[in-house]
């Protein structure tokens, strides 16, 4: 089976966070898209290219702060990401006032066999699994979680490249305070929709995922909206600062995953 490779562009952030971008094509235009596995829908920015498309509907989405936003939808004649093609593809278009970039969501990757290589910075499609594999927990909209251990406790985390910093439920910190070291409080944070949120920063050095040990900074937030909209089983959102430096294999059709790391041959 042919392995299709697409380069990932890395935009560095603070505290080891980043955005991962990949090129996709729609209707003859090559565009940069922010890879966001925590997003149900692929969305496009308002631009000279997308401004001419007629509105075909609308959609609502909820921010982490609990505020609802409505966006117009347009229909792309053809959308292509490597070997994946969608025709008559309906996507939200951000408003002209919204400074969001194009976003690649799970409605493109659903059903794919994809390797997210955050060592050599590639998306690879139809590559064979390496090592043991584990179950994926899929949610409405094809977002998904994996099981792992934190300070010896079993936890479940959303695998989310749209979250630049990893996030932990405040109530979980209260339950297991010894697993976290407080760093500082942030009063002027913003969620993915630009709404204000407040949170604390913690360090955790006892995260074990797929037999590998991870450490990094996590934001603590109220997970009430996440539990309501996604799943009450989630304690953590695994963001880019923890995911990078590792190689992640996903078979979304059969709901399984595996991982490697930077010192693999």
N, C-alpha and C positions, 0 to 999 in steps of 0.2 A: 504494500500500500504506500502511495506517495505521501511524504510528509511535507506539508505546506508551512513555510516560515514567513512570519511578518515581524519586522523590528519594532521594538517598543522604545519610545522616547521618554526619558525620565526628566521630570521637572522637580527639582529638589525643594523641600520645605524645611520647617524647623523640627528639631528633636528627632531627626532620622526619618521624618515623613516625606512623602513624595506623591506626585501624580504620574500615572503611567498612560502614555498616549500612543495610539496606533492609527495608521492610515486606513480609511475605508473609502469606497467609491459609491456615489449615488448619482444617477442620471448624467453620467459623463464627467462628474466633478470629483476629484480626489480631495478628501477633507481629513483633517486631524480630529480624532475623537478621544475623549477622556474615557479610559476603560473603567467602568463602574459596575462591579458585580453585585453591588447592593441596590442597584436601580432595576426596577421591573422593565421599564421602557427605554428604548433608545430615543434620544431627543436631539434636536438640532437648534443651533443658535439662530437668532434673527440676523441675517446678513444680506448683502446684495444678491447672493445666490438664492436664498430661501424666501426672500421678500416677495418674489413674484408668484409663489405658489398660492392658489386659492385655499381658503379655510374650508376644511371638510368636517369639522367637529370641534369638540373641546374635551379636556380631561382635567381632573382635580388631583392634586397631590398634597400630602400632609408633611409639614416640616417636623424636625425633632422637637421643636418648641410647641408643637400642637396646632400651628396655624395652617389653614388650608389655602392653597393657591390654585387658580384656574389658568390653564394655558390652552391656546389654540392648537388644533391638529391639522397637519397637511398630509398629503399622500405622495410618496416618492414612487416613480414608475419602477425603478430597480435599485436595490441596495446590495452591495457586495463587500464582504470581508473575507479575503482569501478565498477558500473553497465554498464559503457560505453565501448563498444568494437568496434574496427576498424580493418578490415582485408585488406591486400595488401595496407598498409598505407604509402603513399609517404611523406617523410619529408626532409627538408634541413639538411645537416650535416655541421656544422661549420668547417672551415679549421683547420689544425693542429696548425697553428700559432695563431689562434683566441682563446682567453681565456674564451669564453662564456660557460656557463653551459647549460644543457638540459633546454628547455623552453617549457612550456605547453601553447599553443595558443588556439584561439577561434574555430579552425576547429575541436577540440575535444568536446568543450562545446556547440557548436551550436545545438539548439533544445532541450537542457536539461532543467530540472527543478532542480535548484541547490541553496542551501543556502551557502553563504560564511560567516561563522561565525568568525569574527575577535575579538571576546570576549573570547570564549572557544577554538578558533583555530581549527576549523574543516571545511571540505567541507562535506555538507550533500545533498544527492540526493533524490528527490521525497518527500520532506517535504512540508506540507501544508503552505500556505501563512499566515502571521500574520499582521493584520491591513490593512489600505487602500493601494491600489496599484496604480501605475502610469505607463504611457507608456514608453517603451524603444524605442529609435531611433537607428535603425540598419543601419550600413554602409556596403559598399563592404568589403568582408572578415570577416563579422560577428562581427567586433568590434562595440561598441555601446556607446551611450551617454544617459544621463538623464537630465531633466530640474530641476532647483532649483533657488534660489534667492541669490544675493550677494549685500549687502548694499541696499536692497529694489528693485534691478533691476533683471529682468528675464534673466537668462543666461543658457547656455547649456554646459555640460562638458563631456568629454570622461571618462568613468569609467575604470581606467587603473592600475591594480596591478603591471604592469611592470615599472611604473613611481614611483620611490621611494619617490621623492618629487613632490608635486603638482606644476602645471605650469600654468601661466596665460599669455595671449597675451599682448605684450607690448602696442599695440594700445588701448587695453581695459583699461589699467592703465592710459594712457593719457586722455581717455574719462571720466573716473570716478576716478580721483586721490584721492578723499577724502575717498575711500573705502580701501585704502592700506597705510601702514606705511613702508617707506624705511628702510632696515636693512643694506645691504652692497652690493658691486659689486664683482663678481667673474670673474677672467680673464682666469682661467685654468681649466674650467669644461670639462667633457667628456660626449658625448651622448651614446646611447645604443650600438653603433657600435665602440666606442672607438675614435671617431672623436672629435676634440677640438671645444668647443662652449663657448661663454661668455654670462653671464646673471647677473641679479640683484636679490637680495632676498628682499621680502616684507612680512609683517605680515598682515593678515586679520582676523578680529574677528566677522564679520557680514555675515557669510555664513549659509543659512537656507536650509536644504535638508530634504525633507519628514517630515516637521514639527519639525525637530531637529536643534539646533544651533551648528555649527562647528567653530573652529578657528585653525589657524596654519600658517606655513611658506609656501610661494609660490615663485617659480622661475619665473622671467619674461623672455620671449623669443620672437623672431620673429616667428609668426605663419604662415608665407607665405607658407611654405612647407606643413604644416598640413592642411591649407585651400585648397591647391591644391590637395593633395593626399587623404584627408578624407572628410572634409566638411567645407564650408565657414561659417557655423553656429556655430562653436565651439569657445568659448572664454577661456575655462579652460580645463586642464587635471587633473582629480581628482586622485591623487597618494596616496601611502600607508600612508603617515603621516596624511591625513585627513580621510581615509577610516577606519583605525584601531579603535578599541573600539566600533564598531557597528556591527550589524548583517544584512546582505543583502540577500534578497530573489529575485531570478530571474527565470522567466518563459520565456525562450528564444523562445519557440515555439509560444506562444501567445503574445510575446513582451510586458511584463509588469514586474514591480519590486515593492518591498516594503522594508522597513527597520525597524530595532529595535535598541536598544542600551544597554549599559552595566548594567543598573539597572532594566532590565526586569526580572520578576520572572522566 
